[in-house]
Amino acid sequence: MGLENQRSFPMVIQQWPASTSPPRTSGKLPAGFVVQPCFTGLAKRVFLEAMAINYSEEPMSEITVEANNVHKSYLLGATAVGALRGVDLSVMRGEFVALMGPSGCGKTTLLNIIGAIDLPSRGSVRIEGVDLQGLSDDHLADLRRDRLGMVFQFYNLIPTLTARENVEIPMQFKGAKAAAQRSRALELLERVGLKDRADHKPSELSGGEQQRVSIARALANEPALVLLDEPTGDLDSATGAEVIALLRDLNRREQVTMVIATHDHTIAEQSSRIVKLRDGKIETPAAS
């Protein structure tokens, strides 16, 4: 929020020195700024949310993911079923982490919570130092759009759009100009080896090619973190190995942090760290 916007909140904040940049915060006012007593209730909450972090410009924390004592329960009839039971996990910037464990151990639930798709029943999750619990729905949507990428087992491509148009979708939500969307999409498709397939629809692509498009789409807005849920689960072993090699190459060259839920031991062998889950708990030490 700049000086020109202060008139929207009269008597709310003290002006910062002209020689300094406006502060960036995660909902907390910086030193020297106060909310006057006349500014309370809903108006105060709206103001604090307006001060929320600018994800595209805030300096990145060395810790990309920090989950503390995360619990998640679901109601099955009248019974609460614990999907996660006190998970502690830190992921450093640039890591390639494999989440492994039997079906039902909580891998996908943990990915959904880290990805701001779901919220924990108890505990906290921070992405680049930002506590997800304190964000409004709009700010969670902004974070998912700007700082997170998702890759799914079954690709989730829009069948009526071409590969290029599928990759452009996240950039449309961010308001990028059409020419910039097209240029970035073609650049990413070239990076995943599919530039010559840019005008093909999903039905005209193999499973491996569709997953490559999904990976390109996840990278569209230059996220800090990419979450992948069984990315090779629907592929044959040879194609899966190609996708793994591509992911590891992107991780190393782009320094994009990746967290992958998988049963694939080939992915585990390529990862920088394996975190094993069982019955909603981390089974082995999760620290680097």
Buried (B, 14 or more C-beta within 10 A) or exposed (E): BEEEEBEEBEEBBEEBEEEEEEBBBBBEBEEEBEBEEEBEEEEBEEBBBEBBBEBEEBEEBEBBBBBBEBBBBEEEEEEEEBBBBBBBBBBBBBBBBBBBBEEEBBBBBBBBBBBBBBBBBEBBBBBBBBBBEBBBEEBBEBBBBBBBBBBBBEBEBEEEBBBBBBBBBBBEBBEBEEEEBBEBBBEBBEBBBBBEBBEBBBEEBEBBBBBBBBBBBBBBBEBBBBBBBBBBBBBEEEBBBBBBEBBBEBBEEBEBBBBBBBBBEBBBEBBBBBBBBBBBBBEEEBEE
